[in-house]
Amino acid sequence: MLPTDDVKGLFTNAAYGMFATMANLDGVSDTSEESVRVKARDIEGLMVGWLTELLYYVDAHELLFRRFEIYEINDKHVVARAFGEKIDRDRHELHLGIKAVTRHMLEVGRKNDRYEATILFDI
């Protein structure tokens, strides 16, 4: 994952990276949007909760997201909107299915004045 200067960028990049693992996002439009609110005890739990909540929309509503706007974020909560569209198997190029976001080897934080994360997915 690319390092970023702020926590918003880190969470946005993590979400985009997860969805880019699942599909080619070039053909996904912004016709649907969902509000996302997650609370956690720490930033690691927040990252897992954020990505897990987004993954819920794939499983329950067959949505692919390609754009994320984070309105509020700190180490314990995130408020955002995710933009994308319903999966169309004839139009979207799907890749790997992600079953879960794991805590195994999870790292979220600052390194050399940049934010970085290491996240492993259960596929």
DRENMARBA-559166 format. One record per atom (N, C-alpha, C, O): x, y, z; residue in one letter; residue number from 1; atom name. Coordinates in pm, whole numbers, plus 50000, padded with zeros to 5 digits. Layout:
<nodes>
c1, c2, c3, resn, resi, name
X, Y, Z, A, NUM, CA
...
</nodes>
This chain:
<nodes>
c1, c2, c3, resn, resi, name
50085, 49883, 50000, M, 1, N
50000, 50000, 50000, M, 1, CA
50090, 50124, 50000, M, 1, C
50197, 50124, 50060, M, 1, O
50045, 50226, 49933, L, 2, N
50123, 50349, 49926, L, 2, CA
50115, 50427, 50056, L, 2, C
50007, 50440, 50113, L, 2, O
50228, 50478, 50104, P, 3, N
50223, 50563, 50223, P, 3, CA
50151, 50694, 50190, P, 3, C
50146, 50735, 50074, P, 3, O
50095, 50757, 50291, T, 4, N
50021, 50882, 50271, T, 4, CA
50050, 50976, 50388, T, 4, C
50099, 50934, 50492, T, 4, O
50019, 51102, 50369, D, 5, N
50048, 51204, 50470, D, 5, CA
49945, 51211, 50582, D, 5, C
49974, 51268, 50687, D, 5, O
49826, 51154, 50563, D, 6, N
49723, 51167, 50665, D, 6, CA
49640, 51040, 50678, D, 6, C
49645, 50951, 50593, D, 6, O
49565, 51033, 50787, V, 7, N
49484, 50915, 50817, V, 7, CA
49371, 50898, 50715, V, 7, C
49338, 50786, 50678, V, 7, O
49312, 51009, 50669, K, 8, N
49207, 51001, 50567, K, 8, CA
49260, 50930, 50443, K, 8, C
49196, 50839, 50390, K, 8, O
49377, 50971, 50399, G, 9, N
49437, 50909, 50281, G, 9, CA
49465, 50762, 50302, G, 9, C
49447, 50681, 50212, G, 9, O
49510, 50727, 50422, L, 10, N
49539, 50588, 50454, L, 10, CA
49414, 50502, 50444, L, 10, C
49416, 50395, 50382, L, 10, O
49305, 50548, 50505, F, 11, N
49181, 50470, 50503, F, 11, CA
49120, 50466, 50362, F, 11, C
49064, 50365, 50322, F, 11, O
49132, 50575, 50289, T, 12, N
49083, 50578, 50151, T, 12, CA
49163, 50482, 50065, T, 12, C
49106, 50404, 49988, T, 12, O
49296, 50486, 50076, N, 13, N
49381, 50396, 49998, N, 13, CA
49356, 50249, 50033, N, 13, C
49355, 50164, 49945, N, 13, O
49334, 50220, 50160, A, 14, N
49308, 50082, 50202, A, 14, CA
49178, 50032, 50140, A, 14, C
49172, 49919, 50092, A, 14, O
49075, 50115, 50142, A, 15, N
48946, 50075, 50084, A, 15, CA
48960, 50055, 49933, A, 15, C
48912, 49956, 49879, A, 15, O
49024, 50150, 49866, Y, 16, N
49042, 50139, 49722, Y, 16, CA
49122, 50012, 49688, Y, 16, C
49087, 49939, 49596, Y, 16, O
49228, 49988, 49763, G, 17, N
49310, 49869, 49740, G, 17, CA
49233, 49740, 49758, G, 17, C
49252, 49645, 49681, G, 17, O
49146, 49735, 49859, M, 18, N
49065, 49614, 49880, M, 18, CA
48973, 49591, 49761, M, 18, C
48962, 49479, 49711, M, 18, O
48906, 49697, 49715, F, 19, N
48815, 49679, 49602, F, 19, CA
48889, 49654, 49472, F, 19, C
48839, 49581, 49386, F, 19, O
49008, 49711, 49455, A, 20, N
49089, 49685, 49335, A, 20, CA
49137, 49541, 49332, A, 20, C
49163, 49486, 49225, A, 20, O
49149, 49479, 49449, T, 21, N
49184, 49336, 49455, T, 21, CA
49067, 49251, 49407, T, 21, C
49087, 49145, 49348, T, 21, O
48945, 49298, 49431, M, 22, N
48825, 49223, 49394, M, 22, CA
48781, 49244, 49250, M, 22, C
48717, 49156, 49192, M, 22, O
48813, 49360, 49190, A, 23, N
48763, 49390, 49056, A, 23, CA
48846, 49499, 48991, A, 23, C
48916, 49575, 49058, A, 23, O
48838, 49506, 48859, N, 24, N
48895, 49617, 48785, N, 24, CA
48801, 49735, 48806, N, 24, C
48686, 49731, 48760, N, 24, O
48845, 49838, 48872, L, 25, N
48756, 49949, 48909, L, 25, CA
48739, 50052, 48798, L, 25, C
48659, 50144, 48813, L, 25, O
48812, 50038, 48688, D, 26, N
48799, 50134, 48578, D, 26, CA
48657, 50137, 48522, D, 26, C
48611, 50243, 48479, D, 26, O
48587, 50024, 48522, G, 27, N
48453, 50019, 48467, G, 27, CA
48342, 50039, 48568, G, 27, C
48224, 50022, 48534, G, 27, O
48376, 50076, 48690, V, 28, N
48276, 50094, 48795, V, 28, CA
48240, 50243, 48803, V, 28, C
48329, 50327, 48814, V, 28, O
48111, 50274, 48798, S, 29, N
48067, 50413, 48806, S, 29, CA
48019, 50447, 48947, S, 29, C
48013, 50361, 49034, S, 29, O
47985, 50574, 48968, D, 30, N
47943, 50625, 49099, D, 30, CA
47791, 50639, 49108, D, 30, C
47743, 50743, 49154, D, 30, O
47716, 50540, 49066, T, 31, N
47570, 50553, 49063, T, 31, CA
47503, 50524, 49196, T, 31, C
47387, 50559, 49215, T, 31, O
47573, 50461, 49289, S, 32, N
47519, 50433, 49423, S, 32, CA
47611, 50495, 49527, S, 32, C
47732, 50507, 49505, S, 32, O
47553, 50533, 49640, E, 33, N
47637, 50579, 49750, E, 33, CA
47579, 50529, 49882, E, 33, C
47457, 50519, 49898, E, 33, O
47668, 50500, 49973, E, 34, N
47630, 50447, 50104, E, 34, CA
47705, 50524, 50212, E, 34, C
47822, 50558, 50197, E, 34, O
47635, 50551, 50322, S, 35, N
47698, 50610, 50439, S, 35, CA
47764, 50502, 50521, S, 35, C
47708, 50393, 50538, S, 35, O
47881, 50530, 50572, V, 36, N
47955, 50434, 50653, V, 36, CA
48000, 50503, 50781, V, 36, C
48065, 50608, 50776, V, 36, O
47965, 50444, 50895, R, 37, N
48007, 50493, 51027, R, 37, CA
48060, 50374, 51105, R, 37, C
47993, 50272, 51118, R, 37, O
48181, 50388, 51156, V, 38, N
48243, 50279, 51230, V, 38, CA
48309, 50336, 51354, V, 38, C
48372, 50442, 51349, V, 38, O
48294, 50265, 51465, K, 39, N
48362, 50299, 51590, K, 39, CA
48448, 50181, 51633, K, 39, C
48415, 50066, 51604, K, 39, O
48557, 50210, 51701, A, 40, N
48647, 50105, 51749, A, 40, CA
48726, 50157, 51869, A, 40, C
48720, 50276, 51901, A, 40, O
48800, 50068, 51934, R, 41, N
48882, 50106, 52050, R, 41, CA
49014, 50169, 52013, R, 41, C
49072, 50246, 52090, R, 41, O
49064, 50135, 51891, D, 42, N
49194, 50186, 51848, D, 42, CA
49197, 50191, 51696, D, 42, C
49103, 50146, 51630, D, 42, O
49304, 50246, 51641, I, 43, N
49312, 50265, 51497, I, 43, CA
49318, 50133, 51420, I, 43, C
49266, 50124, 51309, I, 43, O
49379, 50030, 51478, E, 44, N
49383, 49901, 51412, E, 44, CA
49242, 49842, 51402, E, 44, C
49202, 49793, 51297, E, 44, O
49169, 49848, 51512, G, 45, N
49031, 49801, 51511, G, 45, CA
48944, 49883, 51417, G, 45, C
48852, 49830, 51354, G, 45, O
48973, 50012, 51408, L, 46, N
48898, 50099, 51317, L, 46, CA
48923, 50060, 51172, L, 46, C
48830, 50058, 51092, L, 46, O
49046, 50029, 51137, M, 47, N
49077, 49987, 51001, M, 47, CA
49004, 49857, 50967, M, 47, C
48944, 49846, 50860, M, 47, O
49009, 49761, 51057, V, 48, N
48940, 49633, 51033, V, 48, CA
48789, 49658, 51022, V, 48, C
48725, 49603, 50932, V, 48, O
48733, 49738, 51112, G, 49, N
48591, 49768, 51108, G, 49, CA
48549, 49840, 50981, G, 49, C
48444, 49809, 50924, G, 49, O
48629, 49936, 50938, W, 50, N
48604, 50014, 50816, W, 50, CA
48597, 49922, 50695, W, 50, C
48500, 49925, 50619, W, 50, O
48699, 49841, 50678, L, 51, N
48704, 49753, 50561, L, 51, CA
48598, 49644, 50569, L, 51, C
48541, 49605, 50467, L, 51, O
48571, 49594, 50689, T, 52, N
48468, 49492, 50707, T, 52, CA
48329, 49548, 50674, T, 52, C
48247, 49481, 50613, T, 52, O
48304, 49672, 50715, E, 53, N
48176, 49735, 50684, E, 53, CA
48160, 49752, 50533, E, 53, C
48052, 49727, 50480, E, 53, O
48265, 49793, 50465, L, 54, N
48258, 49806, 50320, L, 54, CA
48239, 49670, 50253, L, 54, C
48166, 49659, 50155, L, 54, O
48303, 49569, 50305, L, 55, N
48290, 49433, 50252, L, 55, CA
48147, 49381, 50270, L, 55, C
48098, 49303, 50188, L, 55, O
48080, 49424, 50377, Y, 56, N
47939, 49387, 50399, Y, 56, CA
47854, 49425, 50277, Y, 56, C
47768, 49348, 50235, Y, 56, O
47878, 49544, 50220, Y, 57, N
47799, 49589, 50106, Y, 57, CA
47821, 49503, 49982, Y, 57, C
47731, 49490, 49899, Y, 57, O
47938, 49445, 49970, V, 58, N
47964, 49352, 49860, V, 58, CA
47879, 49227, 49880, V, 58, C
47810, 49182, 49788, V, 58, O
47886, 49171, 50000, D, 59, N
47815, 49047, 50029, D, 59, CA
47664, 49063, 50033, D, 59, C
47592, 48981, 49976, D, 59, O
47615, 49165, 50098, A, 60, N
47471, 49181, 50120, A, 60, CA
47399, 49251, 50005, A, 60, C
47282, 49222, 49978, A, 60, O
47468, 49343, 49938, H, 61, N
47401, 49424, 49837, H, 61, CA
47467, 49417, 49698, H, 61, C
47424, 49484, 49605, H, 61, O
47571, 49336, 49686, E, 62, N
47646, 49320, 49560, E, 62, CA
47691, 49453, 49502, E, 62, C
47675, 49480, 49382, E, 62, O
47749, 49537, 49588, L, 63, N
47800, 49667, 49546, L, 63, CA
47952, 49665, 49537, L, 63, C
48019, 49606, 49621, L, 63, O
48004, 49731, 49435, L, 64, N
48148, 49757, 49423, L, 64, CA
48167, 49907, 49442, L, 64, C
48096, 49987, 49381, L, 64, O
48261, 49945, 49526, F, 65, N
48290, 50087, 49547, F, 65, CA
48424, 50121, 49484, F, 65, C
48516, 50040, 49482, F, 65, O
48434, 50244, 49433, R, 66, N
48559, 50290, 49374, R, 66, CA
48605, 50424, 49428, R, 66, C
48719, 50465, 49405, R, 66, O
48517, 50494, 49499, R, 67, N
48552, 50626, 49553, R, 67, CA
48500, 50637, 49695, R, 67, C
48392, 50587, 49728, R, 67, O
48579, 50704, 49778, F, 68, N
48548, 50714, 49921, F, 68, CA
48573, 50857, 49967, F, 68, C
48677, 50915, 49936, F, 68, O
48478, 50913, 50039, E, 69, N
48494, 51046, 50098, E, 69, CA
48481, 51033, 50248, E, 69, C
48376, 50994, 50300, E, 69, O
48589, 51064, 50318, I, 70, N
48589, 51057, 50464, I, 70, CA
48566, 51196, 50520, I, 70, C
48641, 51289, 50490, I, 70, O
48461, 51210, 50600, Y, 71, N
48424, 51340, 50656, Y, 71, CA
48481, 51363, 50795, Y, 71, C
48522, 51474, 50829, Y, 71, O
48484, 51256, 50875, E, 72, N
48541, 51264, 51010, E, 72, CA
48622, 51138, 51034, E, 72, C
48581, 51028, 50996, E, 72, O
48737, 51155, 51097, I, 73, N
48816, 51038, 51135, I, 73, CA
48911, 51075, 51248, I, 73, C
48969, 51184, 51250, I, 73, O
48925, 50984, 51341, N, 74, N
49029, 50990, 51442, N, 74, CA
49063, 50844, 51475, N, 74, C
49024, 50754, 51400, N, 74, O
49135, 50819, 51582, D, 75, N
49177, 50682, 51612, D, 75, CA
49062, 50590, 51651, D, 75, C
49080, 50469, 51659, D, 75, O
48942, 50647, 51676, K, 76, N
48831, 50565, 51727, K, 76, CA
48703, 50571, 51647, K, 76, C
48610, 50496, 51677, K, 76, O
48694, 50657, 51547, H, 77, N
48573, 50655, 51464, H, 77, CA
48600, 50713, 51325, H, 77, C
48691, 50793, 51304, H, 77, O
48518, 50668, 51232, V, 78, N
48523, 50719, 51095, V, 78, CA
48380, 50737, 51046, V, 78, C
48294, 50652, 51069, V, 78, O
48357, 50849, 50977, V, 79, N
48230, 50879, 50913, V, 79, CA
48263, 50908, 50767, V, 79, C
48343, 50997, 50737, V, 79, O
48200, 50834, 50676, A, 80, N
48236, 50846, 50536, A, 80, CA
48119, 50811, 50445, A, 80, C
48013, 50767, 50490, A, 80, O
48142, 50830, 50316, R, 81, N
48049, 50784, 50212, R, 81, CA
48133, 50707, 50111, R, 81, C
48246, 50742, 50080, R, 81, O
48072, 50601, 50061, A, 82, N
48136, 50517, 49959, A, 82, CA
48051, 50523, 49833, A, 82, C
47928, 50516, 49840, A, 82, O
48116, 50536, 49719, F, 83, N
48046, 50552, 49591, F, 83, CA
48085, 50439, 49496, F, 83, C
48202, 50403, 49486, F, 83, O
47987, 50385, 49429, G, 84, N
48012, 50277, 49335, G, 84, CA
47883, 50235, 49267, G, 84, C
47794, 50317, 49243, G, 84, O
47874, 50107, 49236, E, 85, N
47753, 50057, 49171, E, 85, CA
47736, 49907, 49195, E, 85, C
47828, 49839, 49240, E, 85, O
47617, 49859, 49162, K, 86, N
47584, 49718, 49176, K, 86, CA
47670, 49637, 49079, K, 86, C
47697, 49681, 48966, K, 86, O
47713, 49521, 49123, I, 87, N
47795, 49434, 49040, I, 87, CA
47715, 49388, 48918, I, 87, C
47602, 49340, 48930, I, 87, O
47775, 49404, 48801, D, 88, N
47720, 49356, 48675, D, 88, CA
47824, 49260, 48617, D, 88, C
47925, 49302, 48562, D, 88, O
47798, 49131, 48630, R, 89, N
47897, 49030, 48590, R, 89, CA
47926, 49032, 48440, R, 89, C
48030, 48983, 48397, R, 89, O
47836, 49089, 48360, D, 90, N
47861, 49102, 48217, D, 90, CA
47953, 49220, 48186, D, 90, C
48024, 49218, 48085, D, 90, O
47953, 49319, 48270, R, 91, N
48030, 49441, 48245, R, 91, CA
48154, 49455, 48330, R, 91, C
48255, 49508, 48284, R, 91, O
48150, 49408, 48455, H, 92, N
48263, 49425, 48546, H, 92, CA
48359, 49307, 48539, H, 92, C
48318, 49191, 48534, H, 92, O
48486, 49339, 48538, E, 93, N
48591, 49237, 48541, E, 93, CA
48622, 49206, 48687, E, 93, C
48691, 49283, 48754, E, 93, O
48572, 49092, 48734, L, 94, N
48590, 49054, 48874, L, 94, CA
48716, 48972, 48890, L, 94, C
48753, 48893, 48802, L, 94, O
48784, 48990, 49005, H, 95, N
48906, 48918, 49037, H, 95, CA
48881, 48827, 49156, H, 95, C
48791, 48743, 49153, H, 95, O
48958, 48844, 49261, L, 96, N
48946, 48762, 49380, L, 96, CA
48829, 48804, 49468, L, 96, C
48797, 48922, 49479, L, 96, O
48765, 48706, 49530, G, 97, N
48664, 48735, 49630, G, 97, CA
48732, 48743, 49767, G, 97, C
48811, 48656, 49802, G, 97, O
48701, 48845, 49842, I, 98, N
48755, 48859, 49978, I, 98, CA
48648, 48816, 50076, I, 98, C
48536, 48868, 50073, I, 98, O
48682, 48722, 50163, K, 99, N
48587, 48673, 50262, K, 99, CA
48591, 48756, 50390, K, 99, C
48488, 48777, 50454, K, 99, O
48709, 48802, 50426, A, 100, N
48720, 48873, 50554, A, 100, CA
48848, 48956, 50559, A, 100, C
48945, 48931, 50487, A, 100, O
48845, 49056, 50647, V, 101, N
48963, 49136, 50680, V, 101, CA
49019, 49076, 50809, V, 101, C
48945, 49060, 50906, V, 101, O
49147, 49043, 50810, T, 102, N
49203, 48977, 50927, T, 102, CA
49286, 49073, 51012, T, 102, C
49324, 49181, 50967, T, 102, O
49311, 49032, 51134, R, 103, N
49402, 49106, 51222, R, 103, CA
49542, 49047, 51218, R, 103, C
49635, 49101, 51279, R, 103, O
49559, 48935, 51148, H, 104, N
49689, 48870, 51140, H, 104, CA
49790, 48964, 51073, H, 104, C
49768, 49008, 50961, H, 104, O
49896, 48993, 51142, M, 105, N
50005, 49079, 51095, M, 105, CA
49959, 49222, 51062, M, 105, C
50027, 49293, 50989, M, 105, O
49845, 49263, 51116, L, 106, N
49792, 49396, 51091, L, 106, CA
49883, 49503, 51151, L, 106, C
49924, 49493, 51267, L, 106, O
49914, 49603, 51071, E, 107, N
49992, 49718, 51117, E, 107, CA
49929, 49844, 51060, E, 107, C
49906, 49854, 50939, E, 107, O
49901, 49940, 51147, V, 108, N
49844, 50068, 51105, V, 108, CA
49912, 50175, 51188, V, 108, C
49913, 50168, 51311, V, 108, O
49970, 50276, 51122, G, 109, N
50032, 50382, 51199, G, 109, CA
50128, 50467, 51121, G, 109, C
50137, 50458, 50998, G, 109, O
50201, 50551, 51193, R, 110, N
50297, 50643, 51133, R, 110, CA
50436, 50578, 51129, R, 110, C
50480, 50514, 51224, R, 110, O
50501, 50597, 51017, K, 111, N
50640, 50556, 51000, K, 111, CA
50708, 50667, 50920, K, 111, C
50669, 50697, 50807, K, 111, O
50810, 50726, 50980, N, 112, N
50885, 50832, 50911, N, 112, CA
50794, 50944, 50859, N, 112, C
50803, 50983, 50743, N, 112, O
50707, 50994, 50946, D, 113, N
50617, 51105, 50914, D, 113, CA
50514, 51073, 50806, D, 113, C
50456, 51164, 50748, D, 113, O
50490, 50947, 50778, R, 114, N
50388, 50904, 50682, R, 114, CA
50303, 50797, 50749, R, 114, C
50348, 50728, 50840, R, 114, O
50180, 50784, 50703, Y, 115, N
50092, 50678, 50752, Y, 115, CA
50102, 50559, 50658, Y, 115, C
50100, 50574, 50536, Y, 115, O
50112, 50440, 50717, E, 116, N
50120, 50315, 50641, E, 116, CA
50037, 50210, 50708, E, 116, C
50011, 50216, 50828, E, 116, O
49995, 50111, 50628, A, 117, N
49920, 49999, 50683, A, 117, CA
49960, 49872, 50610, A, 117, C
49989, 49873, 50490, A, 117, O
49962, 49763, 50685, T, 118, N
49976, 49629, 50628, T, 118, CA
49850, 49554, 50668, T, 118, C
49819, 49540, 50786, T, 118, O
49777, 49507, 50568, I, 119, N
49649, 49442, 50592, I, 119, CA
49645, 49312, 50512, I, 119, C
49675, 49310, 50393, I, 119, O
49607, 49204, 50578, L, 120, N
49592, 49076, 50510, L, 120, CA
49443, 49042, 50501, L, 120, C
49368, 49061, 50597, L, 120, O
49403, 48991, 50386, F, 121, N
49265, 48952, 50363, F, 121, CA
49253, 48800, 50355, F, 121, C
49345, 48732, 50309, F, 121, O
49142, 48749, 50401, D, 122, N
49109, 48608, 50385, D, 122, CA
49034, 48595, 50254, D, 122, C
48925, 48649, 50238, D, 122, O
49095, 48522, 50158, I, 123, N
49031, 48507, 50026, I, 123, CA
48982, 48366, 50003, I, 123, C
48926, 48337, 49897, I, 123, O
</nodes>
